Amino acid sequence: MLPLRMLGFLMLMFLLCDADSTCPKDSNPLQLEPSEVIGEHGDEVIVNCTSSSEDHDGMYWINGDNRTDSQEDAAFFPYSVSLSDYNVTAECKIKVNSSECGKELGITIYKNPSMVNVYPTKHVKAMVEGEQYELHCDIHEVAPVQNLTVRWYKDSQLIHTDSFTDTIKTQVNMSSILTINISRGDSGVQFKCEAQLDFGPSGPVTPVLFATYNISVDYAPEFKGNTTDLISVKEGDDVTLNCEAEGNPPPSFHWTRDGVNLMANTSNLSITQVMAGSVYTCTAHNYLGTPTKHIYVDVINTMAGPAVDMTTPAAATQKGCPLILMPPEIVVRFGDPVSVNCTTSETDAQGMGWEAPSGGTGFEKGPTVTWMVESLENWYILAKCYITRNNGDQCQVMPSITLYKTPDLVSVTAPHDGPMVENTESKLICKITNVAPVQNLTVKWYKGNEVVWTETFKNLSVTPVNVTSTLKVTPTKEYDGARFKCDAELHLGPNGPEQIPATSSEPHVAVVNYKPLIKDCPDHYVGMENFRMDMVPFKAVGNPPPTLQWYYEGEPISAFQPLTRNHSGTYTLEVRNSLGKSNKPVHIEIEYSPSFSCNKHYEVKEHSELQPECKPKGNPIPDIKWFKDGKPWEKKPWTRRDNGNYSLEATNKYGTDFHKFHVNVLYAPEFNEKNYSKEVTPGQNVTFTCKAEGNPVPRVSWNYTSAPNVIKATGGSQESIVVTGATSTNAGVYICVATNKVGSVSRSFTLIMKDTTDGGLFPLIWWLLIVLLIVLLLICLIIYCKRQTKHGQYNFVPNKPRDTCPQEHAGIPLTTKSNA
């Protein structure tokens, strides 16, 4: 037995499938107020469904699997929707004129985050300068995630905003990742992550939840000032050597003199017995590094004359000392030979010479002595040329010696494994190993052949050191595959080599992950029938390489599915990788050869068009030629003379198709004669004949007052009315009506009877006139006869047997008496 829920679902599907028809386009009478609701999970909202038409067969709501009772007399139907189910749906429906229309309620159910927390990917007590870290912001139990906005702040400055494209309706846990590059200036900075649901200006305002993370930055010790110092001390004076350095954790210090450990662990070293020519070395140490600082102490004999000016850039020279160095400044590559001539013009001198750890000459007469070393490898070489006068005064000069060494190795590395990410700052580190002097070092960064960054170094050191240069890069997709390198150049001034000593790293090929991008994809593309979407030309770039998917009307389709003539439309290409997706709509037009699907026989009304019109299918639209009975024919409005056999020829660039058919032109009935009247005398026979032309042949009928002596007679394509022995009752209008499927027409016949009374008036008058005339003549005769017999009595005997006077009684002679 099916569960009741399943039975309810089946009943709902039956009701939906039982609808007479769908809602006609642009005639939906329903309006929802509001049309869209945005509510918090667990709320309940009231929605009003209003119909602009009161003439309907019922309104009802569908809420998931539930359906309300239908209301047939209402134009207003409020409904309560519970927002306790993230996937809830609600639709108001109405039946109008055998059609069913619906209006679905837009529903967005949200839940504010229950918690936000921030933490670094690497769980350390303190971050290290120069390293890259990721801060994770976890947002718990939030919905819908596509409306979630995450904002990152560094102290009070907004530095990054994150949003999400997932379309999940239910509550989820989400994370936003912020990549940061740490420097010592970031120590104590607070990073804050804010999470808020954003529904736009017309939506509800939701609370902002946030979490913070304070960072502490560890960094290697760094000396204040130069890493190489030269200090001149008068013989017998005390001196304090300074080795201050900053670092986190604070560094510990260690001192040596000429390689011998000294029992000192502070940044300052006090010396009471200075040894001439000694080199003091200080190291500052924490777990991130141990830099070294060298201090050379030169002891000046107070009996030797004025102090040496150590600030002169060319050489350290006592003022007024009659010594000339050639050259006074010299640049030497480590391990190369070196020589300097010291000449004097002083004649009052005991002698002169060179003092140096190597290459010293001893006391010579002069006037020229040469300091020469076959392979200069002493980084702290301090060579002095001195002269002693006869009076015992002594002065000295020192050449400026720059001993340089090109790096053993220059290399470019990334601080972290893995590719860069588009629009996210990354770092490349150039490591320069064993180079001196660092203050003359210039590092040039190249992207391809373009210099993108140049760095110099302020710290001073005469000995070789290892240094790094950091290039900060915010890559774009164009950086993928770019070749980065760094050059370490020693700029040694005008006395240096003519060609600047330079050492280059091997190229570092950047790998950049970036959101997919669609290139060279047309907006419109034409293909033949059985065309496939994989034939559309385009380039999809992205890293990691994106996956491709085509969509049609919101549904995914196979790119290898053949498309038929019915599949023209707008398709959407989606390319996606872990960083996002890109879409590109393409209108696909499928072209195909012409074909007909028309009737074999047409009946068309005169002066109209074929219904349905015979048009071929084809793309491009075919050119059409008409033929009648095999001869070209120009299409025009149809006339009754156009009956016959026709053929159509349809042609486009893909082929030709033919269609033959017969056309029967229909036209309404017509009479050849006009209405007329006929006058007859009583008893006369009358025939009215009605004949009409038309296609189809018209049907003839009569409208008249029936009588026993009136009959209808049919002969051929005509119909007649026969009146036998017409009487006054047959007088009137006889109407003939001719009808076919095209139309109808009528013609009238009027029968007029001659009136027998009115018709004998003139003959009667004539007879009356004749009788009156006769009477008048008789009267005149009588009067005449009486005048002849007025005074006597006469007997008339006629000579002939005829009466000349009228008699009252035949055979009685007329006697007239005369009175005398």
HELIX and SHEET records of a PDB file:
HELIX    1   1 LEU A    4  CYS A   17  1                                  14    
HELIX    2   2 VAL A  145  ASN A  147  5                                   3    
HELIX    3   3 ARG A  184  ASP A  186  5                                   3    
HELIX    4   4 THR A  302  ALA A  304  5                                   3    
HELIX    5   5 VAL A  438  ASN A  440  5                                   3    
HELIX    6   6 LYS A  477  TYR A  479  5                                   3    
HELIX    7   7 MET A  533  MET A  535  5                                   3    
HELIX    8   8 ARG A  565  HIS A  567  5                                   3    
HELIX    9   9 ARG A  640  ASP A  642  5                                   3    
HELIX   10  10 SER A  728  ASN A  730  5                                   3    
HELIX   11  11 THR A  756  GLY A  759  1                                   4    
HELIX   12  12 LEU A  761  GLN A  788  1                                  28    
SHEET    1   A 3 LEU A  30  GLU A  33  0                                        
SHEET    2   A 3 GLU A  44  SER A  51 -1                                        
SHEET    3   A 3 PHE A  76  SER A  82 -1                                        
SHEET    1   B 2 GLU A  36  GLU A  40  0                                        
SHEET    2   B 2 GLY A 106  TYR A 110  1                                        
SHEET    1   C 4 ASN A  66  ARG A  67  0                                        
SHEET    2   C 4 MET A  59  ASN A  63 -1                                        
SHEET    3   C 4 ALA A  90  VAL A  96 -1                                        
SHEET    4   C 4 SER A  99  GLU A 104 -1                                        
SHEET    1   D 3 MET A 115  PRO A 120  0                                        
SHEET    2   D 3 GLN A 132  VAL A 142 -1                                        
SHEET    3   D 3 VAL A 172  ASN A 181 -1                                        
SHEET    1   E 3 MET A 127  VAL A 128  0                                        
SHEET    2   E 3 VAL A 217  PHE A 223  1                                        
SHEET    3   E 3 ALA A 245  ASN A 248 -1                                        
SHEET    1   F 4 GLN A 157  SER A 163  0                                        
SHEET    2   F 4 LEU A 148  LYS A 154 -1                                        
SHEET    3   F 4 GLN A 190  LEU A 197 -1                                        
SHEET    4   F 4 LEU A 209  ASN A 214 -1                                        
SHEET    1   G 5 THR A 228  LYS A 234  0                                        
SHEET    2   G 5 THR A 292  ILE A 300  1                                        
SHEET    3   G 5 SER A 278  HIS A 285 -1                                        
SHEET    4   G 5 SER A 252  ARG A 257 -1                                        
SHEET    5   G 5 VAL A 260  LEU A 262 -1                                        
SHEET    1   H 2 VAL A 239  ASN A 242  0                                        
SHEET    2   H 2 ASN A 268  ILE A 271 -1                                        
SHEET    1   I 4 VAL A 308  ASP A 309  0                                        
SHEET    2   I 4 ALA A 315  GLN A 318 -1                                        
SHEET    3   I 4 GLN A 394  TYR A 404 -1                                        
SHEET    4   I 4 GLU A 329  ARG A 333  1                                        
SHEET    1   J 6 VAL A 308  ASP A 309  0                                        
SHEET    2   J 6 ALA A 315  GLN A 318 -1                                        
SHEET    3   J 6 GLN A 394  TYR A 404 -1                                        
SHEET    4   J 6 LYS A 384  ARG A 389 -1                                        
SHEET    5   J 6 ALA A 349  GLU A 355 -1                                        
SHEET    6   J 6 GLY A 362  GLU A 364 -1                                        
SHEET    1   K 3 LEU A 323  MET A 326  0                                        
SHEET    2   K 3 VAL A 338  THR A 344 -1                                        
SHEET    3   K 3 THR A 368  VAL A 373 -1                                        
SHEET    1   L 3 LEU A 409  THR A 413  0                                        
SHEET    2   L 3 SER A 426  VAL A 435 -1                                        
SHEET    3   L 3 VAL A 465  VAL A 473 -1                                        
SHEET    1   M 3 MET A 420  VAL A 421  0                                        
SHEET    2   M 3 VAL A 512  LYS A 519  1                                        
SHEET    3   M 3 LYS A 539  ASN A 543 -1                                        
SHEET    1   N 4 GLU A 450  THR A 456  0                                        
SHEET    2   N 4 LEU A 441  LYS A 447 -1                                        
SHEET    3   N 4 ARG A 483  LEU A 490 -1                                        
SHEET    4   N 4 ALA A 502  SER A 504 -1                                        
SHEET    1   O 4 GLU A 450  THR A 456  0                                        
SHEET    2   O 4 LEU A 441  LYS A 447 -1                                        
SHEET    3   O 4 ARG A 483  LEU A 490 -1                                        
SHEET    4   O 4 HIS A 508  VAL A 509 -1                                        
SHEET    1   P 5 HIS A 524  MET A 528  0                                        
SHEET    2   P 5 GLY A 580  SER A 595  1                                        
SHEET    3   P 5 GLY A 569  ASN A 577 -1                                        
SHEET    4   P 5 THR A 547  TYR A 552 -1                                        
SHEET    5   P 5 GLU A 555  ILE A 557 -1                                        
SHEET    1   Q 3 HIS A 524  MET A 528  0                                        
SHEET    2   Q 3 GLY A 580  SER A 595  1                                        
SHEET    3   Q 3 LYS A 617  ASN A 619 -1                                        
SHEET    1   R 5 HIS A 601  LYS A 605  0                                        
SHEET    2   R 5 GLY A 655  PHE A 671  1                                        
SHEET    3   R 5 GLY A 644  ASN A 652 -1                                        
SHEET    4   R 5 ASP A 623  LYS A 628 -1                                        
SHEET    5   R 5 LYS A 631  TRP A 633 -1                                        
SHEET    1   S 5 HIS A 601  LYS A 605  0                                        
SHEET    2   S 5 GLY A 655  PHE A 671  1                                        
SHEET    3   S 5 VAL A 686  ASN A 695 -1                                        
SHEET    4   S 5 GLN A 718  VAL A 723 -1                                        
SHEET    5   S 5 VAL A 710  GLY A 715 -1                                        
SHEET    1   T 4 TYR A 676  VAL A 680  0                                        
SHEET    2   T 4 SER A 744  MET A 753  1                                        
SHEET    3   T 4 GLY A 732  THR A 739 -1                                        
SHEET    4   T 4 ARG A 699  ASN A 703 -1                                        
SHEET    1   U 2 TYR A 794  ASN A 795  0                                        
SHEET    2   U 2 THR A 815  THR A 816 -1                                        
END                                                                             
